[in-house]
Amino acid sequence: VGCCFSNSEAKDMAKFDLVILTMEAAEYNADGIKRLRELNPDITILPYVPSQGVVFSNPSNIRQQLIDEVQPDWYLRRPNGERISRYEGEYDMNITKQDVRVGITDFVDNLNTMTCKGVNCWDGVFYDVVEDNLNFLGEIDLNDDGQVDSQNYVNTQWVKAYKKMFKRTRKKLGNKKTIIINGVSNESLQANINGRMFEDFPTPWHADGNWESIVDNTKNLKKRNYNPTGIVYSAQGTQTDYKKLRYSLASGLISGTYAGYDNGIGIHNSVWIYDEYDVALGKPLGPAYNVLNNNHPKKIQKGLWRRNFENGVVILNSTKKKRKVNFKTGFEKITGTQDPDVNNGKYVGSVTVNKHDGVILLGRLSEIENAPFINGSYAKVFDAEGKKRRHSFFVYDSNHAGGSQIIKMTNKTIVAGQTDVSIYNKNGSRIAKFAPFGENYKGVVNIAIGNVGSSRKKDVSLVVGSRGSGGQVKIYDLNGNALNPGCYPYGTSFNGGVNVAVGDVMGGTKEEIIVAPRSDGGPHVKIIDKNCKLLTPGFQAYDPSSRSGVSLGVGNVTGGDREEIITGPGAGMSPHVKVFNKNGKLLTPGFFPYNKNDKSGLFITTADINEDGKDEILTNSFRIFE
């Protein structure tokens, strides 16, 4: 990408793990670099620096610093003293000279000390135009003796110079910076760099663009590169060539490299986002293997390649004809908008992949994490606009009774029955059991978790609400200890029960408790703190005269800087899901996850099912057949 990009482009760019910008970005767009780091603290941002040349035309202040260091004897020259130039405004430097290497590497080091609005601008360097063969440049005089140096001598000295240059760059930048080159896979140059870019993937000037040669070369380079390795498959084409995009991306996922797709060599200034980019596959479960070669499945050759991930699978066809793969268990296609023939959201037991194409498939959902669900129900998955994001799925934990409310965390599981709440550790052993509303209470215990009253993420509290018993709300720690005596958000005379949710709807460092009547009460949603202090007047989610109650969820479903309140009516009303802000402003028109005539009631929860940083709205139903 060039130096300058808009805020909307920054939001898209922040989705990438690696971004390469012109060095001028630190001068002309420091705010943009800061914004990228705010949106993605783990992003790697590298400045584009030609490894062997200096562009003199229209220099920025930053580039001028390098130009000012250039001496007359720095230039790469022909035997007659003519300076070698590849294009107008550029001159090649003779990197076999120590002063040239020192000048370039010191310049790169200075770039990495720059700050952009209080944050580090750069995380290393992207050296372009790295070559181990200069035969195409014609006659060259490396040692300024007026004689034509042999091609073998020039190439040998050139590689030695790069080796010294990269070693000095690593010494100056340290072991935590990323150094990536674009050009060659010469083994003698790999020790101090993190990797190389294969431009115009599959790179036509590397083994004539042979896919298996590039992938095999990638394996070889990783053994020699500085850790962590950073090899890049960069494909170029038109914005709607989805097949080419998928081939590059799938190749990267198969090989364990970065992968990207933009508008062409010499340009590289497009920010294109594709359906596949929002898919969270999780960690790989092992290396890729060729399903067409049972005897030697890991041998790099043309084939139908598969790699399994925590949340799905990647299939790539590097052969010259269509190939079909059958699965023992079903997968789900991405629900996309750009290429519906491929990303149509369907369940599949097999998939046919065109030649030189790839596909990403998702595993079938079976769990909801860090959010309450009704055990033994079907869950539907929607975005804030009501668009179906994944197929509905059966969510059930066989260790616990059907109909109970469950929250599955990383190290604990919370189960709420009609009377008791039980907390289990990761091994399944019960570590706490208590009856928040007394042993004689028989109804439903509603549960939610969050950082109530604390800004520390580890201070997770359990909030419970009752079906009856005065409509009481109580707070416990995850060992079952009561943290306060509780309160009655709708008064002690109200016996309709209280639904609870927890989230950051106010935009502070602590999360709030959101409550609503469970049944026999109006749809009055309130926001309270840990001491049951009313934080806002609340709002009516539905017709104030209704007595169906309100199911609640809280999550960041719009992608903003705070969470929203999601509501669904209880039994007796049409299943109209709505999304509100803290003041009761309706943020979307809402949607009906079930038939409008279905008045059996909803159970609402939210979770980042797609692991894309934005929560989805999940509706639970006891209906097995719909």
C-alpha positions in Angstrom: 0.0 0.0 0.0 1.2 3.6 -0.6 1.7 6.2 2.1 -1.8 7.5 2.6 -5.1 5.8 3.4 -8.4 6.8 4.8 -9.9 5.9 8.1 -12.2 3.4 6.4 -9.2 1.8 4.6 -7.4 1.7 8.0 -10.2 -0.3 9.4 -9.8 -2.8 6.6 -6.0 -2.8 6.6 -6.0 -3.5 10.4 -7.5 -7.0 9.6 -4.1 -8.0 8.1 -1.2 -9.5 10.1 1.4 -7.8 7.9 1.2 -4.4 6.1 3.9 -2.9 3.9 3.8 0.9 3.4 6.1 3.3 1.6 8.5 5.0 4.0 6.7 8.3 3.4 3.7 7.1 5.4 5.6 8.0 8.6 5.8 11.6 7.3 2.5 12.1 5.6 0.2 9.7 7.5 1.5 9.2 11.1 -2.1 9.3 12.3 -2.9 6.4 9.9 -0.1 4.2 11.3 -1.2 5.0 14.9 -4.8 4.1 13.9 -3.6 0.7 12.5 -1.9 -0.1 15.8 -4.9 0.9 17.8 -7.1 -1.3 15.8 -4.7 -4.2 15.7 -2.0 -4.1 18.4 -0.4 -7.3 16.9 0.0 -5.9 13.4 3.5 -5.9 11.7 4.1 -2.7 9.7 7.2 -2.6 7.4 8.6 0.3 5.4 9.3 -0.4 1.7 13.0 0.3 1.0 14.7 -0.5 -2.3 17.8 -2.6 -1.3 20.0 -1.4 -4.1 18.7 1.9 -5.4 17.7 5.4 -4.5 14.8 7.3 -6.0 15.8 11.0 -6.4 12.7 12.4 -8.0 10.2 14.2 -5.8 11.8 13.2 -2.6 10.0 13.4 0.8 11.8 14.7 3.8 12.4 11.2 4.9 13.8 10.0 1.6 15.9 13.1 1.4 17.8 11.9 4.5 19.1 9.0 2.4 19.8 11.1 -0.6 21.9 13.5 1.4 24.2 10.6 2.4 24.8 9.5 -1.2 28.4 10.1 -2.4 29.7 10.1 -6.0 31.4 6.8 -5.5 28.2 5.1 -4.3 26.7 4.6 -7.7 26.7 1.4 -9.7 28.5 2.3 -12.9 29.4 1.0 -16.3 33.0 0.8 -17.5 32.7 4.3 -19.1 31.5 5.8 -15.8 27.8 6.0 -16.7 25.5 5.6 -13.7 23.1 2.6 -14.0 19.5 3.5 -13.8 16.5 1.1 -14.1 13.8 3.8 -14.5 13.6 7.6 -14.7 14.5 9.3 -11.4 16.2 6.2 -9.9 19.9 5.2 -9.7 21.4 1.9 -8.6 23.9 1.9 -5.7 27.0 -0.3 -5.6 26.2 -2.3 -2.5 29.6 -4.2 -2.7 31.1 -1.0 -1.2 31.0 -0.9 2.6 30.0 2.8 2.8 26.9 2.1 0.7 25.8 -0.8 2.9 26.4 1.2 6.0 24.5 4.2 4.6 21.4 2.1 3.7 21.4 0.0 6.9 21.8 3.1 9.1 19.0 4.7 7.2 16.8 1.7 7.9 17.8 1.8 11.6 16.8 5.4 11.8 13.4 4.6 10.3 12.9 2.1 13.1 13.5 4.8 15.8 10.8 7.0 14.5 7.5 7.5 16.3 4.1 8.2 14.8 1.9 10.1 17.2 3.5 8.4 20.2 3.7 4.8 18.7 6.5 3.1 16.9 6.2 3.6 13.2 8.0 0.5 11.9 8.6 -3.1 12.9 11.6 -3.8 10.7 12.1 -3.4 6.9 10.9 -4.8 3.6 13.9 -4.8 1.2 12.8 -4.8 -2.4 14.7 -5.7 -5.5 17.1 -8.3 -3.9 18.9 -10.1 -6.7 21.7 -12.7 -7.1 22.1 -12.3 -10.8 22.8 -8.9 -12.6 23.4 -10.3 -16.0 20.3 -8.5 -17.4 21.9 -5.1 -16.5 24.7 -5.6 -19.1 28.2 -4.4 -18.6 29.1 -3.5 -15.0 32.3 -2.1 -13.4 32.1 -2.9 -9.7 35.7 -1.8 -8.7 35.8 1.4 -10.7 38.8 0.4 -12.8 37.2 1.2 -16.1 37.0 -2.5 -17.1 34.1 -4.8 -17.7 33.8 -7.2 -14.8 32.9 -10.8 -15.5 29.3 -11.8 -14.9 30.4 -14.5 -12.5 32.5 -12.0 -10.5 29.7 -9.4 -10.4 27.1 -11.9 -9.2 29.4 -13.5 -6.6 30.4 -10.2 -5.1 26.8 -9.0 -5.2 25.5 -11.9 -3.2 28.4 -11.5 -0.7 27.4 -7.9 -0.3 23.8 -8.7 0.4 24.9 -11.3 3.0 26.9 -8.6 4.8 24.1 -6.0 4.4 21.4 -8.3 6.0 23.8 -9.3 8.8 24.3 -5.6 9.6 20.6 -4.9 9.4 19.9 -7.6 11.9 22.6 -6.4 14.2 21.2 -2.8 14.1 17.5 -3.7 14.4 17.8 -6.6 16.9 16.2 -10.0 17.0 12.6 -8.7 17.5 12.3 -6.8 14.2 11.1 -8.4 11.0 13.2 -8.3 7.8 11.6 -9.6 4.6 13.1 -9.4 1.1 11.6 -9.5 -2.3 13.5 -11.2 -5.1 15.4 -14.4 -4.6 15.7 -17.6 -2.5 19.5 -17.8 -2.5 20.3 -20.0 0.5 23.3 -17.9 1.6 21.1 -14.9 2.2 18.6 -16.5 4.5 20.2 -16.6 8.0 19.5 -13.0 9.1 16.1 -12.4 7.3 12.7 -13.7 8.3 11.7 -14.6 4.8 11.0 -13.5 1.3 8.0 -12.4 -0.8 7.0 -14.6 -3.7 5.5 -11.7 -5.8 2.9 -12.4 -8.5 2.3 -15.8 -6.9 2.9 -18.4 -8.2 6.0 -16.3 -9.1 6.7 -16.7 -12.8 10.5 -16.0 -12.4 10.9 -18.7 -9.8 10.9 -22.2 -11.5 8.6 -20.8 -14.2 5.8 -20.3 -11.7 5.7 -24.0 -10.8 3.5 -24.3 -7.7 5.1 -27.4 -6.2 8.6 -25.9 -6.7 7.6 -22.7 -4.8 6.0 -24.6 -2.0 9.0 -27.0 -1.7 11.3 -24.0 -1.7 9.2 -22.5 1.1 9.9 -25.5 3.3 13.6 -25.2 2.5 13.7 -21.5 3.3 11.9 -21.9 6.6 14.7 -24.1 7.8 17.2 -21.4 7.1 15.3 -18.2 7.9 15.5 -16.2 11.1 12.7 -17.0 13.5 9.9 -16.3 13.4 9.7 -16.9 9.7 7.8 -14.5 7.5 7.4 -15.8 3.9 4.8 -14.0 1.8 2.7 -15.3 -1.1 1.6 -12.1 -2.9 -0.7 -12.7 -5.8 -1.9 -10.0 -8.2 -4.9 -9.6 -10.4 -8.3 -8.0 -10.8 -10.5 -7.4 -7.8 -13.1 -9.9 -8.9 -10.8 -12.8 -9.8 -11.9 -14.7 -6.7 -10.4 -18.0 -8.0 -6.9 -16.4 -8.1 -7.4 -14.9 -4.7 -8.5 -18.3 -3.2 -5.5 -20.1 -4.8 -3.0 -17.7 -3.2 -4.7 -17.7 0.2 -5.2 -21.4 0.3 -1.6 -21.9 -0.7 -0.5 -19.7 2.2 -2.7 -21.6 4.6 -1.4 -25.0 3.3 2.2 -23.8 3.5 2.0 -21.7 6.7 2.9 -18.4 5.1 1.5 -14.9 4.8 -0.8 -14.5 1.8 -2.2 -11.5 0.0 -3.9 -10.3 -3.1 -3.8 -6.9 -4.7 -3.9 -5.0 -8.0 -0.5 -5.6 -9.5 3.3 -5.5 -9.6 4.5 -1.9 -9.5 1.2 -0.7 -8.0 0.3 -2.6 -4.8 -2.0 0.2 -3.6 -5.3 -1.6 -3.4 -7.1 -2.6 -0.1 -9.4 -5.4 -1.1 -11.3 -7.4 1.5 -12.7 -10.8 0.8 -15.2 -13.1 2.5 -12.4 -15.6 3.3 -10.5 -12.9 5.3 -13.1 -12.9 8.1 -12.9 -16.6 8.7 -11.2 -17.7 11.9 -9.9 -21.1 11.2 -7.9 -21.3 14.5 -4.6 -23.1 14.8 -3.6 -25.8 12.3 -3.9 -29.4 13.7 -1.0 -30.7 11.7 0.8 -30.3 8.3 -1.0 -30.4 5.0 -1.3 -33.6 3.1 -2.1 -34.7 -0.5 -5.3 -36.8 -0.5 -4.3 -38.2 -3.9 -1.1 -39.8 -2.6 -1.8 -42.2 0.2 1.8 -43.6 0.2 3.6 -40.3 0.4 0.9 -37.8 1.4 3.4 -35.1 2.5 5.6 -35.2 -0.6 5.3 -31.8 -2.4 3.8 -32.5 -5.8 0.7 -31.6 -7.9 -2.3 -32.9 -6.0 -5.4 -32.2 -4.0 -4.1 -30.8 -0.7 -5.9 -30.7 2.6 -5.0 -29.0 5.9 -7.1 -29.4 9.0 -7.6 -26.5 11.5 -9.3 -26.1 14.8 -12.4 -24.6 13.2 -12.4 -25.9 9.7 -10.4 -27.2 6.8 -8.6 -25.8 3.7 -8.6 -27.7 0.4 -6.3 -26.7 -2.5 -6.2 -28.2 -6.0 -2.8 -27.7 -7.7 -3.6 -30.1 -10.6 -4.8 -29.2 -14.1 -8.3 -30.6 -13.7 -11.3 -30.6 -11.3 -10.9 -32.7 -8.2 -13.4 -34.0 -5.7 -12.8 -34.8 -2.0 -15.3 -36.7 0.2 -15.5 -36.0 4.0 -16.3 -38.4 6.8 -18.0 -35.6 8.6 -19.8 -32.7 7.1 -18.5 -29.2 6.7 -20.1 -25.8 6.2 -19.2 -23.5 3.3 -18.6 -19.8 4.1 -21.6 -17.6 3.9 -20.3 -14.9 1.6 -21.5 -12.3 -0.9 -18.7 -12.1 -3.5 -18.7 -15.6 -5.1 -22.0 -17.3 -4.1 -21.3 -20.3 -6.3 -18.4 -21.2 -3.9 -19.3 -19.4 -0.6 -23.0 -20.2 -0.3 -23.1 -21.3 3.3 -24.3 -24.8 2.4 -23.6 -28.0 4.4 -21.5 -30.3 2.3 -20.3 -33.9 2.6 -17.9 -33.5 -0.3 -16.5 -30.6 -2.4 -15.3 -30.3 -6.0 -12.4 -27.8 -6.5 -11.5 -26.4 -9.9 -8.0 -26.6 -11.1 -5.6 -24.1 -9.5 -8.3 -23.1 -7.0 -8.9 -23.5 -3.3 -11.7 -23.4 -0.8 -12.1 -22.8 3.0 -14.7 -24.8 4.8 -15.9 -24.5 8.4 -16.5 -27.2 10.9 -20.1 -27.7 12.1 -20.8 -25.7 15.2 -21.6 -27.6 18.4 -20.7 -25.3 21.3 -21.3 -21.8 22.6 -18.5 -20.4 24.7 -18.5 -17.7 27.4 -22.2 -17.1 27.0 -25.3 -18.8 28.4 -27.3 -21.3 26.4 -30.2 -23.7 27.0 -28.9 -27.2 27.1 -30.5 -29.4 24.4 -31.7 -26.6 22.2 -31.1 -25.5 18.6 -29.3 -22.2 18.2 -29.7 -19.9 15.2 -26.9 -17.4 14.3 -27.5 -13.9 13.0 -25.8 -10.6 12.6 -27.3 -7.3 13.9 -29.3 -6.9 10.7 -30.8 -10.4 11.0 -28.7 -11.9 8.3 -28.1 -15.6 8.8 -24.3 -16.0 9.6 -24.1 -19.8 10.2 -26.4 -22.8 10.0 -28.4 -23.5 13.1 -27.0 -26.2 15.3 -27.8 -28.4 18.2 -26.0 -27.3 21.4 -25.9 -30.0 24.1 -23.6 -31.0 26.9 -24.4 -34.6 27.7 -22.9 -34.2 31.2 -25.7 -32.0 32.3 -29.5 -32.1 32.3 -31.4 -30.8 29.3 -33.2 -27.5 29.8 -30.6 -26.2 32.2 -28.7 -23.0 31.5 -25.0 -23.5 30.9 -22.0 -21.2 30.5 -18.8 -22.9 29.2 -15.6 -21.0 30.0 -12.0 -22.0 29.3 -11.4 -23.4 32.8 -14.9 -23.6 34.3 -18.4 -24.6 33.4 -21.4 -23.0 35.2 -24.7 -24.9 35.2 -28.0 -23.5 36.5 -30.9 -25.8 37.2 -34.3 -25.1 38.7 -32.9 -24.6 42.2 -29.1 -24.9 42.3 -26.1 -23.4 40.5 -23.1 -25.7 40.2 -19.6 -24.7 39.1 -17.2 -27.3 37.6 -13.5 -27.0 36.9 -11.9 -27.9 33.5 -11.6 -31.6 34.6 -15.4 -31.8 35.2 -15.1 -31.9 39.0 -17.7 -29.8 40.8 -16.0 -27.1 42.9 -19.1 -25.3 44.1 -22.9 -25.8 44.5 -25.3 -23.3 46.0 -29.0 -22.4 45.9 -29.1 -18.6 45.4 -32.7 -18.3 46.2 -33.0 -21.0 48.8 -33.5 -24.8 48.7 -37.2 -24.4 48.5 -37.0 -22.3 45.3 -38.3 -24.2 42.2 -38.3 -22.3 39.0 -35.5 -21.1 36.7 -32.2 -19.6 37.7 -31.0 -17.2 35.0 -27.2 -16.6 34.7 -24.7 -14.3 33.2 -21.0 -13.6 33.7 -18.8 -10.5 33.4 -16.4 -8.1 35.0 -19.0 -6.5 37.2 -17.6 -3.7 39.3 -14.0 -4.4 38.3 -11.8 -3.3 35.4 -9.6 -6.4 35.6 -10.5 -9.1 33.1 -9.7 -11.9 35.6 -12.3 -10.6 38.1 -15.2 -12.5 36.6 -18.5 -12.5 38.5 -21.6 -14.6 38.2 -24.9 -12.7 38.1 -28.1 -14.7 38.8 -31.7 -13.7 38.4 -34.8 -15.5 39.6 -38.0 -16.6 38.0 -40.0 -15.7 41.0 -38.9 -15.1 44.6 -39.4 -11.4 44.4 -37.6 -10.9 41.1 -34.2 -10.8 42.9 -30.7 -10.3 41.4 -27.5 -11.6 43.2 -23.8 -11.6 42.4 -21.3 -14.4 43.2 -17.7 -15.1 42.5 -16.7 -18.2 40.6 -16.2 -20.2 43.8 -19.9 -19.7 44.8 -19.3 -17.0 47.4 -22.0 -14.2 47.5 -20.5 -10.8 46.9 -23.5 -8.8 48.0 -27.0 -9.4 49.5 -28.6 -8.8 46.1 -31.5 -6.4 45.2 -34.9 -6.2 43.6 -34.7 -4.1 40.4 -38.5 -4.1 40.0 -39.4 -4.0 43.7 -40.1 -6.7 46.3 -43.7 -7.1 45.3 -42.9 -8.2 41.7 -42.8 -12.0 41.4 -42.3 -12.4 37.6 -38.6 -13.1 37.8 -35.7 -11.3 36.3 -33.6 -12.0 33.2 -30.0 -10.8 33.4 -27.1 -10.0 31.1 -23.7 -8.4 31.6 -21.7 -6.2 29.3 -20.0 -2.8 28.7 -22.9 -0.8 27.4 -21.8 2.5 29.1 -18.4 2.6 27.5 -16.3 2.6 30.7 -13.7 0.2 32.1 -16.3 -1.8 34.1 -19.2 -3.9 32.9 -22.8 -3.2 33.8 -25.8 -5.5 34.7 -28.8 -5.3 32.3 -32.1 -6.6 33.7 -35.6 -7.1 32.3 -38.7 -8.8 33.7 -38.8 -12.5 32.8 -42.6 -12.8 32.7 -45.7 -11.2 34.0 -44.0 -7.8 33.7 -43.7 -5.0 31.2 -40.7 -4.9 28.8 -38.8 -2.3 30.9 -35.1 -2.8 30.4 -32.8 -1.3 33.1 -29.1 -0.9 33.6 -27.7 -1.2 37.1 -24.3 -1.5 38.7 -23.0 -4.1 41.1 -24.8 -2.4 44.0 -28.0 -2.3 42.1 -27.8 1.4 41.5 -29.9 2.5 38.5 -27.5 3.9 35.9 -30.1 5.0 33.3 -33.8 5.4 33.4 -34.1 2.4 31.1 -36.5 1.9 28.2 -39.4 -0.1 27.0 -38.2 -2.7 24.5 -41.7 -3.5 23.3 -45.3 -2.4 23.8 -45.4 -1.2 27.4 -48.8 -3.0 27.9 -47.3 -6.4 27.1 -46.6 -8.8 29.9 -44.5 -11.3 28.1 -41.2 -10.3 29.6 -37.9 -9.8 27.8 -35.0 -12.1 27.1 -31.6 -10.3 27.1 -28.2 -10.5 25.5 -25.3 -8.1 25.5 -22.6 -8.0 22.9 -20.7 -5.9 20.3 -22.9 -6.9 17.4 -22.4 -3.7 15.3 -18.6 -3.5 15.5 -18.5 -0.2 17.5 -16.6 0.8 20.6 -19.1 -0.5 23.1 -21.6 -3.3 23.4 -25.3 -3.2 22.6 -28.4 -4.6 24.3 -30.2 -7.3 22.3 -33.8 -8.2 23.3 -36.3 -10.9 22.5 -39.8 -11.2 23.8 -41.0 -13.9 26.0 -44.0 -16.2 25.4 -47.1 -14.5 24.1 -45.5 -12.2 21.5 -44.1 -12.5 18.0 -40.3 -13.3 18.1 -39.1 -9.8 17.2 -35.4 -9.4 18.0 -34.2 -5.8 18.5 -30.8 -4.1 19.1 -30.6 -1.1 21.3 -27.9 1.2 22.7 -27.7 2.1 26.4 -30.3 4.9 26.0 -32.9 2.6 24.3 -32.2 3.9 20.8 -33.2 1.3 18.3 -30.0 0.7 16.2 -31.5 -1.7 13.6 -35.1 -2.4 12.4 -34.8 -5.8 14.1 -35.7 -9.2 12.7 -37.8 -12.3 13.2 -35.7 -15.5 13.6 -38.8 -17.6 13.6 -42.2 -17.3 12.0 -44.1 -14.2 13.2 -46.9 -16.5 14.4 -44.6 -18.4 16.7 -45.3 -16.9 20.1 -43.5 -19.5 22.2 -40.8 -17.0 23.3 -37.1 -16.6 22.7 -33.9 -17.1 24.6 -31.3 -14.6 23.5 -27.5 -14.7 23.9 -24.5 -13.4 22.1 -21.1 -14.9 21.3 -18.3 -14.3 18.7 -19.1 -17.6 16.9 -17.1 -16.6 13.8 -14.2 -15.3 15.9 -13.9 -12.2 13.8 -14.0 -9.7 16.7 -17.8 -9.0 16.3 -20.5 -10.9 18.3 -23.3 -12.7 16.6 -26.8 -12.9 18.0 -27.9 -16.4 18.9 -31.5 -17.5 19.5 -32.1 -20.7 21.3 -35.2 -22.8 20.8 -36.3 -26.2 22.2 -37.7 -27.0 18.8 -35.8 -29.9 17.2 -37.7 -29.7 13.9 -38.5 -26.3 12.4 
